[in-house]
Amino acid sequence: MSDLGNVRVRFAPSPTGYLHVGGVRTAIFNYLFARKHGGTFILRIDDTDVKRHHDEAVEVILNGMKWVGMEWDEGPGKGGAYGPYYQSERFDRYREVAEQLEKSGRAYWAKKEAPKELPAWKVEKLKKAGKWDEERAEAATDPEPALYFKIHPGEPQDVVFQDAVWKEYRRPADLVDDYVILRSNKVPTYNFATVVDDIDMKISHVIRGEDHLANTPKQIRLFEALGAPLPVFAHLPMIHNDKAQKISKRRDPVAVTLYKDCGVLPEALFNFLTLLGWSPGDDRELLTKEEMIEAFSLDRIKLAPAQFHLNRKQDMTPDAEAGAAVAWLLEALPGTKLEWMNGEYLKKLAPAELVARARPFLEKRYDLSGVPAERIEAALKIEQERARTLAGLAENVGMFFAAPKELAPKAVQKVLLKNDGLLRLKEAREVLAAQGDWSAPALEAALAAHVEKNALKFGHVAQPIRVALSGDTVSPPIHDTLNVLGKDESLRRIDAVFAKNLA
């Protein structure tokens, strides 16, 4: 454990929607840094935006953090010496500090002239360049005055600071102008509230997204005006999709709940997001949380945008319903690093844990009432090695929980109605009906003996059985399939084929 003094870091999401994978990546870096240095990881809810605040979104954040595997040391449900940890409960404190700034001459009430109305593309360009002040633009449309912080108490000066990722960062004086800290309704703005909170909560390191770089010079001047020491800043490069675009909720699956609903394991997502823009310093890609903590350092964060690639056929439809978004993501995951990584984690699950993780996905698809527990475990174990998601695993084991309603026409023509397929199936049924030992090895031996005795090819016996059991030509090894289904169910499905009078 390294000694950096009293490390205190925070993740401060706004409860205006879902938990975003980019936010989770930021939270993970804060969490790993705190754990590496024996520090404190704080969860703070930045809910000053009362118009966009949703109580449900707070629960989504809390549940999502727990699901991914990040327990906070201070914050909602935990308490702590520096609470409250909801900004909506700290308004009196913000107004107290605002009054202090006003009395010292560093804040003033004013009604600014509304800026010239600009087209949306121009506003977006200014935002990307860090030259757009959203809070000031909003204040300019308000008929009442707002409280502005005076950036330059004397001659304007550039703001220069050392960033743990970007090294020296300089913001020219003419790009750092006075900004709103209290709106006309006395509600604090982000740049004000976050600084007051960071000071009060004794935050030592502010680890957050690159999109906050333009805010940092404004906040530094406020730290200085309040006589507070500056935290160490570390701004994380953006995450880009496979089109080299910053990931966006309008075209990318960014909600953590989507990955959960696809059957991505939380430990796999944690591992994957940790490696977005950071490296342990070697070629390792599968790391335990303890290994990540041990290896983590801010100087290993890469400046280049992190690459989060999916094999998309098209962009996800904006505001897609949850079910459609999950279906889109399940189509885009195959062949990606996240899918591979999740498969590796799936392989390592012990049988009981595999059943517990997969059961919700099975119950969405099948009626498991009356299905023996040993069949569930055995079916999952058969497919565990090649499964990549829990949703895919549930789909692949369907034949073990639901008999085929129809036989695939091509399978009937190619297998049952050629090469004496129905005769081979009838002969195999007799062998299976006489079988006492229904273990997989015994079934394999019995079918092999039958094939050898009658000078047949194994496929000419196994394929008709496979079609009868699964409805198609693909299944796990036939002896494993028979073993998992059990003798009664296997014979029942074979008899159902003969009842169809296919000949």
N, C-alpha and C positions, 0 to 999 in steps of 0.2 A: 504494500500500500504506500503510495507516494504521499508526501506531506506538503500540501499547498496551503496550510492554515485551515481556517474554518470555511470549507467549500459549501456554498449554498446556491443552488440553481433552481430554476422554476420553469414549468410549462404552463402557459397561460392562454388556453383556447377561449374563443368566444362561442357561446351557446346559440348559434344562429342556424344550425343545420346538423349535419352528420360529422363524425370524426373522420378527418381527411388523412390519407396515407402520408402526405407530406408533413402534416402535423405530427403524426405518429413517429415519423423518422426524426423530427426535431425532439420530440419527447424522449425517444430512445437515446439519442446522443446526450441529452441532459442526464438521463437516468444512469447511463454507463459512466459518465464523468463523475457523478456524485458517488457512485458505488466504488469506483476506482480509488477515489481519494478519501473515502470514509466520510463523505459529506452528507448533506441533506437535500433530498429531492422534493420540491414543493409543487403541488397542483393548485393553481389559482384560476378562478373562473372570471374572465374579463367580460362582465355582463352590464357594462354601462349603457350599451345600446338597447334601451328598453323597448324600442319599437320592433326590433328584430329578435329579441330574447324569447326563447321557448324553454319552458321547464322540461319538456320531453327531451330536448337537445342536451340538457345537462345530464340527464340519466344516460343518454346515448354515449356521452363522453366518459362518464364514470365507468359504465359497463364495458365500453370498448377498451379503456385503459387496463382494466382488470383482466379482460379476455386476452389481450396481447401479452400480459404478464408483467405489468409495471405497477407495483404498489408504491404509492407516494408516502412520504414520511410526515408531511404536514399538508393540510388542506381539507376539503369536504369529507366529512365522516371521520376524520382523524384529529382535527383540532390542531393546536399548536400555540406557541407563545406570541406569534405575530399576526394572529387573525384579527378580524374575520377574513376569510379567503375568497369571498365573493365581493367583487367591486361594488355591486349594488348595495352592499351593507356598509360601505365606507365613504358615503357621500359627505358626511359631516367632516371627516378628516380631509377630504379634497378641498372643501370650502375653507377650512381652517388654513391650509397651506396657501390657497389662492389669496386669502386676505393678507397673509404674511408677505407674499410677493408684492401685492398691491401697496402695502405700507412701506416697503423698502424701495419702491419706485421701479420695480422690475415687471410690473403688470399694470395694465390700464384698460379701461372700458372704452370701446369704440364701435362705431357702426361704419364698416368699410364699404366703399363703393363696389357695387357688383361688377365682377370682371366681364369683359366682352364675351357674349355667348359664342362658344366655339362648336364646331361640328364634332360628332362623337369620335371620329378617327383622330382628330387633332388632340382631343383630351386623352385618348388612349396612348398616343405618342408621347405626350408630356408625362403621363404616368410612368411609362417605361423608362423615360429619361430621369425620373425622380424630380421633375419640375412642377408637379401638380399637387396643390395643397387642397385636399378634399374638404378638410374641416373649415378652411378659410372660404372656400367656394360656397359651402353650406351657410356659413355665417353671413356671407354677403347678401343672401336672399332673405335673411331674417330682418324684420322691421325693427327689432330691438337690438341694442348693443351687446357685444360679447366681450369677454375678458381676454385680452391678448398678452402674451409673454413677450417682453422686450429682449430680443436675442442679443443685440449689441449695446451694452451700457455705455460704451465709448466709441472709438473708431472701429468700423467693421473689420473683422479679422477672419481669415480662413479657419475652419475647424479641422484640426489634424489629430488623428488618434491611431493607436496601434491595435489592429485587429488580429486575433489569434489565428485566423485563416488567411485574411487578405493582406496581412502585414500593415504597412503604413497606408492609411486612407485619408485623403484630403478632400474637403468640401469647400469650394470657393465661397467667400463671404457673401457675394451677391446672390448665391443660391440658397442662403440660409436667412430667411426673413422672419419677422415677428409672426407668431401663430396663435390660434385660439387655444386657450386652456379650459375656459368655462363658457359653455354656450349661454345664450340669453336666459334659458330656463334653469341655469345653474348646474346643468349636467356636465361633468368633466369630459374632455376629449381623451382619446387613446394616449397621445403623446404626453399628456399631463398625468393621467391616472397611473400609467405604467411606471413612470419615474418615481412618483410618491410611494407606490407599492414596493418598488425595488429597494428604495431607501429604507422604508419602515421594516421590510422583511429581511434586510441585511443581505441582499443578493450579492454574491461575490463574482459570479460569471453569468453573463447574459448570452445564452447560446440560442440562436434563432435563425430564421430564413434570410437569405440574401435580399429579399424584397424589403427588409427593414433597414437596409443600409442608409437610405435617404432620410429615415427618421432619426438615426443615431446622432448626427450633429445637433439637431434640435434638442434632443434629450440630454446630450452632454452639457450644453449651455444651461439647461435647467438644473442638472446635478450641481454644477458650479454655483449657480445662483442660490441654491439651498445649502451650500457649504458642505455637500456630501462627497465622499470619495467615489471615484468612478469605478464601476465594476469592470472586469475584463470582458470585452465584446468578442464574440465569435459568430460570424455570419455564414450560414451554410449555403453553398451554391444550390441553384434550383435543380429540380428533377425534370428531365425531359422525357417525352415519349418517343416512340419509334420514328416519328416524323420530325424529330429535333425541335419539337414545340414544348413549351412549359406545360406540364400536365394541368388539365383544366376539367372542372366538373361538367363542362358542356360537351366534351368529346371523349373523356377518359373515365374509367371506373375508379374513382378516387375514394369512395366511401369504404371504410374498413368492414362494414357489415356485409358488403358484397362478397368479399373474400371469405368471410366466415360462412356465408350462405352457399358458397361454392364448395365448401369442404376443404379450405386451406387451413392447416393447423396453425394455431397462434405462434408456436415456437418456430415454425418455418417462416412465417411472415416476419417475425422479429428478426431472425437471422438474415433474411433477404433485405429488409429495409436498413439494417445496420451496415450492409455492404454497399448501399447506394451512396457513393461519394466518400467512402472510408475504406481503408484496408488495414488488416492486422499486421502488415509488413512482410507477409510471405504469401504463399499460394493457397492457403487454407480458405475454403468456402463454407464448410460445415463446422460451425463452432458452437460449443455450449455457451450458455449465458456467462458462466464463470470464466471461460476462455475469452469471451468478448470483453468482459470487465478488466481482466488482467492486461489485455493488449491495447485497450482504448487510450488514445491520446488525441488532443486537438490538432497536433502538428501532422497527423496522418490523414486529415481531411483534405480531399483533392479540390483544387480550384475549378476544374472543369465541371460542367453540369453533369449530374448523375444520370445514368441511362436506365430507364424503366421501360423495357420493350415488351410489347405484346404482339402476337401474330394476328393483328386485326385485318378483317376483310373490308371493314368500313368503320367510320367513327360511330361511337355509341350515340344513340338518339338522345338529345338533351331532354332532361326530365322524364326519362324512360321509367315505366313502372318497375318496381323491384324485381318482379319475376322476369321481365324482359331483359333487364340489366344483368341479372344473374346468368340467363341463357347466353347473352352476348359475351360475357366474360368467360364462360365455360368453353365457348368456341375459340376465344382468343388465347387461352392459356396454353394449349398443347404446343410443345416444342420450345417453351420459354424456360429461362433459368428458374423462375419461381416454381413452375410446375415440376421441374426436375428436383429441385430442392425439397419441395413438399413430399414428393414420392420417397425421397431418401428418409425423411422423418417418419413417414407412414410405415416404412419397412421395419423401423426400430420399435414400434409399439408392441407391448406385451399383449397377449390375447385378450385379457379382461379389459385392458385400456382401449384396445381396438374396437371391441364391441360397444363400450360406453361411448366412444367418439362417433361411431358409425350409426348407432341406433336411431338418433333423430332423423337421419337421412333415409334410413330404411323405412321408418314409420310414416314418412311422407309418401312413400310409394306403395307399400305393401301392408296387408293385414297380417300382423305377426301373432295374433292370438292363436294359440294352439300350436305354434311352431316351437319345437323343442329348442331349448337354449343351446344344446350342443350342436344343432344344425346351424344356428346363426353363427356361432363361433367358427365352426368348420368351414362354412361357406366363405366367410370373410378371410380366413387364413389362406384358402386356396388362391384368392385374388390379390392378397396383400402385396405380394412381391411386384406385381406389375401395375398396381393402382397408383394414380398420381394425385387424385383428390378424393375426399370422402363421398362427394356427389357421384363421381365416376365409379367409385367402388360400389356404391349402392346400386347403380345401374347395371354393373357387370354381374352382380350376384342375383339378379332378378329371377333367373330360372329356378333358383333353389326355394323361392317363396311363392311363386305363382306358375302354375302349369301353363304351357302355351295354349292360347285360345285357338290359334290357327297354325298350320304348318306352312313354312315358306314355300310358295309354288316351285321355285327353282330347286329347293332341296328335295321336294317330292319327286320331281322329274329326274333329277340327276342321281339321287341316292336310292329312293325307295322303289322307283319304277324301272331301274336299270340294274344290271348285274345281279338279278334275283334278290334285290334289296329286301323285299317283304319276306321272302323265304329265309334269308339270312337273319332277319329280325325275329322271325318265329322260332328258329333254331336257338338263337341266343336267349330268347325268353325262357326256353326249356332249361337251358344251362343255368340261368340266373335263378329260376324258381327252385331248382334243386340245391342251390348253394346255401350251406348252413352258416359258414363263416362269412360275414358281410364286410370284413375289413378290406381296405383298399388293396393291400398286397395279395390277399386271397382272391379277390375279384379279378385282379390282373392275371394271376396264375391260372385261374379257371378259364378265362377267355383265351389266353395264350394256348392252353392245352386244347381247347375246342378248335382253334384255328389250325394248329399243327395236325390234329387228328383228321381233319377234313380237308387238308391241303388247301387252305384258303389264305387270302391276304388279310392281314389284320384290319386294314381299312375297310374291307368289304363287310366286316362284322361290326366294327366300332362305329362307323358312320351311320348306319341305320339306327343303332341305339341312340346315338347323339341326336339325330333328328327327332326321334320319338320323345326324348327327354327335354330338349331345349326348343324344338320347333325349327331349328336351323342347323347349319353344318359346323358351327363354331361353339365350343365349350371347353372347359378345362379337360385334362386327361380323363378318359371315360371311366376308368376305375375309381378316380377321385370323385367324379360326378355321381356315380352310382352310390358310392359310400356315403356321401353327404345327404343325398335324397332319401336314403334308406330303402330297404327292400320293398315294403308295401307301396310307397309312392312311385318307385321306379317301375314296378310291374303294372301299376294302375295307368301310368302314362303310356307304356307300351301297348297295353290293351286298348287304350283310347284310340290309338292309330288304327288298329284292326277294325274298330267299330266304325271307322270312316268309309270302309269299303272302297279303298283306293284302286284296287286292281281292276 
